[in-house]
Amino acid sequence: MVGMLLIAALLAACGGDSSDRGDHRVYFVGYVYDGASGARLAKTSLTKIGISYGDKPIKVDIQDDGRFISRDPLPTWQDYTVSVDANGYRTFVSYNTGIDVPASLAMTDGIAQASTTQTLDFAAYLFPVSLRSPAMTLTVAIPDLLTGVPTSSNIVGTMRLRPQSLPALQVGGGQPFGSPISRVWFNDEDLLTQTVVKTFTNGAVIVDEGELVYGVTYEVAIFDVAGYQPFTASTGLAAGSVTSRTFTLVRDLQDPLAIVVNDAATCVPPAGNETSYSGKVTLTFNAPIEVFGATAREDFDNGLSITVPSPPTSGTYYCPLKSSSSLDASQQERGSKIEVSGASLSFSFNPSVGLATTYFGSPCIAPPSITTITYGGASLLTIQPVGDPSRRRLLSDMLFERHFSTPVTCPMRSTF
């Protein structure tokens, strides 16, 4: 008996009609406001106010003072859409979840037996199309690989500006006391249809006046920049508050440059009278490489040495290596050669170039064989991935970490 009295009281409080049980209706009333000035829009400014759910439109009347009243009911729990057209204002479309029955009734088991009518007061805020965001110049930079100073030269990629919040001027946009009306329809068009995508060269992104929605905060994402990680700014870009900003990218994560193969153990030294470059040692790296330094090849040549067997008879002299005193860095007078091919670095020696023709002023002969070639200058070389000085390394360090002997010898005599 007490339960029946409670349901009857709830029906009376919610406008229930006992002859139409289980029917729950929602009606809307309210005003449309200028989002910038806060002024109420009159009927003459409003072209249309539409409310619909599914494919069903709801009849809406607009009174002379601009007050709107829905004449058809919206059933509870039906998601619905509100659209407002007004002269001189941005398109307004609001997508909303369904409205529940009154909370007091939802706590009972009498929903199916009850009938409710709710009339809810809503406000919509429209922003003038004349309220335009200023032009912006956005810059994408990368740290210079040598100095670390940000540079934008030759940077090519894509920037996406995606709305992520309501306009900063939006009344009722989450502030505790932002609106005199407790219920506000928000313009989802400001968030769903205003994503801007820009391609750029030389790191420059130009956003035209009015291209972004005034007051809306945009998420900035930068991608498709070769060699650099996709980037999302930690703070958004508020259209109307910012006219320039620079974003600095971070390089893709890469393994350090390293040696993966060293064939020095299988190297065969040439005969003393060989006329071609041989005694080749090839180091293979985990990336295409280049040798750094204008004097690297001459420094390498100066560090070359060989060992040969002892002459068979007294008074016979094997020709030594030429002096390394040449001042011409382009001439590797001791017969060494450095070759780079992709990820491979090769060292070789030509006895006909590197051996002297006299021994302390006395005639000499080419040794019948060469026991060992020591490419001592290899330890002085600096190697980097092609075009990437940020990963530059000493060859000696890379040999050491792989437990290869330094200096490089042909053949490799020992490891540690």
Number of C-alpha atoms within 10 A of each C-alpha: 5 7 11 10 10 14 18 15 12 20 22 15 11 18 14 22 16 15 9 12 16 16 18 25 20 20 18 19 17 19 21 26 19 16 18 14 10 16 11 18 18 17 18 13 15 17 11 14 21 16 20 16 17 9 7 10 14 18 14 18 16 20 13 10 12 19 17 21 20 20 13 15 16 25 19 18 14 15 15 20 18 19 17 21 17 21 13 13 19 19 18 21 22 18 16 15 11 16 16 16 21 15 8 9 18 11 10 12 11 19 19 10 13 24 23 25 22 20 13 12 16 16 23 26 25 23 26 17 14 11 15 17 22 18 18 21 14 18 18 26 21 20 15 14 15 9 8 10 10 16 17 18 14 12 16 17 19 18 21 17 19 22 26 18 18 20 22 15 17 24 24 20 17 10 9 8 11 13 16 10 15 12 14 20 20 24 24 17 15 24 19 12 10 17 17 15 14 14 16 18 14 15 22 21 19 14 18 12 15 17 16 26 26 24 22 26 24 25 19 21 18 23 17 14 21 12 12 15 15 16 17 16 14 9 10 18 22 22 25 21 15 14 15 14 11 14 17 16 21 13 16 12 9 8 9 15 20 21 20 14 13 20 15 21 14 13 19 18 22 24 18 20 16 17 13 14 17 19 23 22 25 18 18 20 20 15 18 17 22 22 19 18 11 10 13 18 22 23 19 22 26 22 18 23 18 17 13 18 12 11 13 8 7 7 9 14 19 22 22 23 20 18 12 16 8 14 8 10 14 11 13 20 21 27 21 25 18 20 13 16 11 13 17 19 21 16 23 22 28 21 26 17 18 22 22 21 18 16 16 11 7 11 13 17 18 20 21 15 15 20 17 21 24 19 24 19 21 25 18 15 18 17 23 22 23 16 12 13 15 15 15 19 18 16 21 19 15 19 21 13 10 15 12 19 16 21 18 23 26 25 20 22 11 11 11 8
